[in-house]
Amino acid sequence: MNRAALEHLLRAAAAVTGESTFYVVGSAAILPAWPPERDIPEVVARSREADLIPASGSLQMVDLIDGALGQDSTFDSTFGYYADGVDFSTVSWAPEGWRDRVIRFQTAATGDAVGLCMEPHDLVVAKLCAGREKDLEFAKGLVQSGLVGREILLQRLQTVAAPEPIVQIAKERLTSMTDSRP
């Protein structure tokens, strides 16, 4: 996924749903925060999808996004990337206040569509808690890039509404990533 693909997906999601604002909560959320002068590591850019939550929270709009722009759709087979329509439960382990820290993403190429992208620390915390292999590889790529800081990640982990064992495991994962930083 790159910025141009995210711009296209936001524009397409707006056309399909009639809504203009979407939270971008998966790996693609990092794109607006990534410094343009730096190459995006492969582990960060490898995802083919953008997880989009209609700002209205409408499950009907989530279904429209999945149907028209989702994996294995005509859109996906035409462009090689797709949108996952998701709801707010997808980010249930994001740090408290994450919606107040989003990065607004609107360009000439998004038209009237706006992406409210998770701030990088919030994104990494959610991925550390989720713990899937692809999430951990992504988080490690961001930690090792220096785009996110260990202390902020630890502070935000304290505000996650996840069971304590999950938070503890996330802290251990972070420690192993920061201890192995080049």
Contacts in CASP RR format, 6 or more apart in sequence:
PFRMAT RR
TARGET T0000
AUTHOR 0000-0000-0000
METHOD contacts of the structure
MODEL  1
MNRAALEHLLRAAAAVTGESTFYVVGSAAILPAWPPERDIPEVVARSREA
DLIPASGSLQMVDLIDGALGQDSTFDSTFGYYADGVDFSTVSWAPEGWRD
RVIRFQTAATGDAVGLCMEPHDLVVAKLCAGREKDLEFAKGLVQSGLVGR
EILLQRLQTVAAPEPIVQIAKERLTSMTDSRP
1 27 0 8 1.000
1 28 0 8 1.000
1 31 0 8 1.000
1 45 0 8 1.000
1 47 0 8 1.000
1 48 0 8 1.000
1 49 0 8 1.000
1 50 0 8 1.000
1 81 0 8 1.000
2 31 0 8 1.000
2 40 0 8 1.000
2 45 0 8 1.000
3 31 0 8 1.000
3 32 0 8 1.000
4 109 0 8 1.000
5 28 0 8 1.000
5 50 0 8 1.000
5 79 0 8 1.000
5 81 0 8 1.000
6 24 0 8 1.000
6 28 0 8 1.000
6 31 0 8 1.000
6 32 0 8 1.000
6 50 0 8 1.000
6 105 0 8 1.000
7 107 0 8 1.000
7 109 0 8 1.000
7 110 0 8 1.000
8 79 0 8 1.000
8 81 0 8 1.000
8 109 0 8 1.000
9 28 0 8 1.000
9 50 0 8 1.000
9 52 0 8 1.000
9 69 0 8 1.000
9 81 0 8 1.000
9 82 0 8 1.000
9 83 0 8 1.000
10 22 0 8 1.000
10 24 0 8 1.000
10 50 0 8 1.000
10 52 0 8 1.000
10 105 0 8 1.000
10 110 0 8 1.000
10 113 0 8 1.000
10 114 0 8 1.000
10 115 0 8 1.000
11 109 0 8 1.000
11 110 0 8 1.000
11 111 0 8 1.000
11 113 0 8 1.000
12 68 0 8 1.000
12 69 0 8 1.000
12 75 0 8 1.000
12 83 0 8 1.000
13 19 0 8 1.000
13 22 0 8 1.000
13 52 0 8 1.000
13 54 0 8 1.000
13 65 0 8 1.000
13 69 0 8 1.000
13 83 0 8 1.000
13 113 0 8 1.000
14 20 0 8 1.000
14 22 0 8 1.000
14 110 0 8 1.000
14 111 0 8 1.000
14 112 0 8 1.000
14 113 0 8 1.000
16 64 0 8 1.000
16 65 0 8 1.000
16 68 0 8 1.000
16 69 0 8 1.000
17 54 0 8 1.000
17 58 0 8 1.000
17 61 0 8 1.000
17 64 0 8 1.000
17 65 0 8 1.000
19 54 0 8 1.000
19 55 0 8 1.000
19 56 0 8 1.000
19 58 0 8 1.000
19 61 0 8 1.000
20 112 0 8 1.000
20 113 0 8 1.000
20 114 0 8 1.000
21 54 0 8 1.000
21 55 0 8 1.000
21 113 0 8 1.000
21 114 0 8 1.000
21 115 0 8 1.000
21 116 0 8 1.000
22 52 0 8 1.000
22 53 0 8 1.000
22 54 0 8 1.000
22 55 0 8 1.000
22 113 0 8 1.000
22 114 0 8 1.000
22 115 0 8 1.000
22 116 0 8 1.000
23 52 0 8 1.000
23 53 0 8 1.000
23 55 0 8 1.000
23 88 0 8 1.000
23 91 0 8 1.000
23 99 0 8 1.000
23 102 0 8 1.000
23 115 0 8 1.000
23 116 0 8 1.000
23 117 0 8 1.000
23 118 0 8 1.000
24 50 0 8 1.000
24 51 0 8 1.000
24 52 0 8 1.000
24 105 0 8 1.000
24 115 0 8 1.000
24 116 0 8 1.000
24 117 0 8 1.000
24 118 0 8 1.000
25 51 0 8 1.000
25 52 0 8 1.000
25 53 0 8 1.000
25 86 0 8 1.000
25 90 0 8 1.000
25 91 0 8 1.000
25 94 0 8 1.000
25 118 0 8 1.000
25 123 0 8 1.000
25 126 0 8 1.000
26 47 0 8 1.000
26 50 0 8 1.000
26 51 0 8 1.000
26 118 0 8 1.000
26 123 0 8 1.000
27 44 0 8 1.000
27 47 0 8 1.000
27 51 0 8 1.000
27 123 0 8 1.000
27 138 0 8 1.000
28 47 0 8 1.000
28 49 0 8 1.000
28 50 0 8 1.000
28 51 0 8 1.000
28 117 0 8 1.000
29 51 0 8 1.000
29 103 0 8 1.000
29 117 0 8 1.000
29 118 0 8 1.000
29 123 0 8 1.000
30 44 0 8 1.000
30 117 0 8 1.000
30 120 0 8 1.000
30 123 0 8 1.000
30 142 0 8 1.000
30 147 0 8 1.000
31 40 0 8 1.000
31 105 0 8 1.000
31 117 0 8 1.000
32 103 0 8 1.000
32 105 0 8 1.000
32 117 0 8 1.000
33 103 0 8 1.000
33 117 0 8 1.000
33 119 0 8 1.000
33 120 0 8 1.000
33 147 0 8 1.000
34 40 0 8 1.000
34 44 0 8 1.000
34 147 0 8 1.000
35 147 0 8 1.000
38 145 0 8 1.000
41 141 0 8 1.000
41 145 0 8 1.000
43 137 0 8 1.000
43 138 0 8 1.000
43 140 0 8 1.000
43 141 0 8 1.000
44 138 0 8 1.000
44 141 0 8 1.000
44 142 0 8 1.000
44 145 0 8 1.000
47 134 0 8 1.000
47 138 0 8 1.000
48 76 0 8 1.000
48 80 0 8 1.000
48 81 0 8 1.000
48 82 0 8 1.000
49 70 0 8 1.000
49 71 0 8 1.000
49 81 0 8 1.000
49 82 0 8 1.000
49 83 0 8 1.000
49 84 0 8 1.000
50 81 0 8 1.000
50 82 0 8 1.000
50 83 0 8 1.000
50 84 0 8 1.000
51 83 0 8 1.000
51 84 0 8 1.000
51 85 0 8 1.000
51 86 0 8 1.000
51 90 0 8 1.000
52 65 0 8 1.000
52 83 0 8 1.000
52 84 0 8 1.000
52 85 0 8 1.000
52 86 0 8 1.000
53 62 0 8 1.000
53 85 0 8 1.000
53 86 0 8 1.000
53 87 0 8 1.000
53 88 0 8 1.000
53 90 0 8 1.000
53 91 0 8 1.000
54 61 0 8 1.000
54 62 0 8 1.000
54 65 0 8 1.000
54 85 0 8 1.000
55 116 0 8 1.000
57 87 0 8 1.000
57 88 0 8 1.000
59 87 0 8 1.000
62 85 0 8 1.000
62 86 0 8 1.000
62 87 0 8 1.000
63 85 0 8 1.000
65 83 0 8 1.000
65 84 0 8 1.000
65 85 0 8 1.000
66 83 0 8 1.000
66 84 0 8 1.000
66 85 0 8 1.000
67 73 0 8 1.000
68 75 0 8 1.000
69 75 0 8 1.000
69 76 0 8 1.000
69 82 0 8 1.000
69 83 0 8 1.000
69 85 0 8 1.000
70 76 0 8 1.000
70 82 0 8 1.000
70 83 0 8 1.000
70 84 0 8 1.000
70 85 0 8 1.000
71 82 0 8 1.000
71 84 0 8 1.000
72 82 0 8 1.000
73 82 0 8 1.000
75 82 0 8 1.000
75 83 0 8 1.000
76 82 0 8 1.000
91 98 0 8 1.000
91 118 0 8 1.000
91 126 0 8 1.000
92 161 0 8 1.000
92 162 0 8 1.000
93 125 0 8 1.000
93 126 0 8 1.000
93 129 0 8 1.000
93 130 0 8 1.000
93 160 0 8 1.000
93 161 0 8 1.000
93 162 0 8 1.000
93 166 0 8 1.000
94 118 0 8 1.000
94 122 0 8 1.000
94 125 0 8 1.000
94 126 0 8 1.000
94 160 0 8 1.000
95 121 0 8 1.000
95 122 0 8 1.000
95 125 0 8 1.000
95 126 0 8 1.000
95 156 0 8 1.000
95 157 0 8 1.000
95 159 0 8 1.000
95 160 0 8 1.000
96 159 0 8 1.000
96 160 0 8 1.000
96 161 0 8 1.000
97 159 0 8 1.000
98 118 0 8 1.000
98 119 0 8 1.000
98 122 0 8 1.000
98 126 0 8 1.000
99 116 0 8 1.000
101 118 0 8 1.000
101 119 0 8 1.000
101 122 0 8 1.000
102 116 0 8 1.000
102 117 0 8 1.000
102 118 0 8 1.000
102 119 0 8 1.000
103 116 0 8 1.000
103 117 0 8 1.000
103 118 0 8 1.000
103 119 0 8 1.000
104 114 0 8 1.000
104 115 0 8 1.000
104 116 0 8 1.000
104 117 0 8 1.000
105 114 0 8 1.000
105 115 0 8 1.000
105 116 0 8 1.000
105 117 0 8 1.000
106 113 0 8 1.000
106 114 0 8 1.000
106 115 0 8 1.000
118 126 0 8 1.000
120 142 0 8 1.000
120 147 0 8 1.000
120 148 0 8 1.000
121 148 0 8 1.000
121 149 0 8 1.000
121 152 0 8 1.000
121 153 0 8 1.000
121 156 0 8 1.000
122 156 0 8 1.000
123 142 0 8 1.000
124 139 0 8 1.000
124 142 0 8 1.000
124 143 0 8 1.000
124 148 0 8 1.000
124 153 0 8 1.000
125 153 0 8 1.000
125 156 0 8 1.000
125 157 0 8 1.000
125 160 0 8 1.000
125 170 0 8 1.000
127 135 0 8 1.000
127 136 0 8 1.000
127 138 0 8 1.000
127 139 0 8 1.000
128 135 0 8 1.000
128 136 0 8 1.000
128 139 0 8 1.000
128 153 0 8 1.000
128 157 0 8 1.000
128 170 0 8 1.000
128 173 0 8 1.000
128 174 0 8 1.000
129 157 0 8 1.000
129 160 0 8 1.000
129 162 0 8 1.000
129 166 0 8 1.000
129 167 0 8 1.000
129 170 0 8 1.000
131 169 0 8 1.000
131 170 0 8 1.000
131 173 0 8 1.000
136 173 0 8 1.000
139 173 0 8 1.000
139 174 0 8 1.000
139 177 0 8 1.000
140 177 0 8 1.000
142 148 0 8 1.000
143 149 0 8 1.000
143 150 0 8 1.000
143 153 0 8 1.000
143 174 0 8 1.000
143 177 0 8 1.000
143 178 0 8 1.000
143 181 0 8 1.000
144 177 0 8 1.000
144 181 0 8 1.000
144 182 0 8 1.000
150 174 0 8 1.000
150 178 0 8 1.000
153 174 0 8 1.000
154 171 0 8 1.000
154 174 0 8 1.000
157 167 0 8 1.000
157 170 0 8 1.000
157 171 0 8 1.000
157 174 0 8 1.000
158 167 0 8 1.000
160 166 0 8 1.000
160 167 0 8 1.000
160 170 0 8 1.000
162 170 0 8 1.000
END
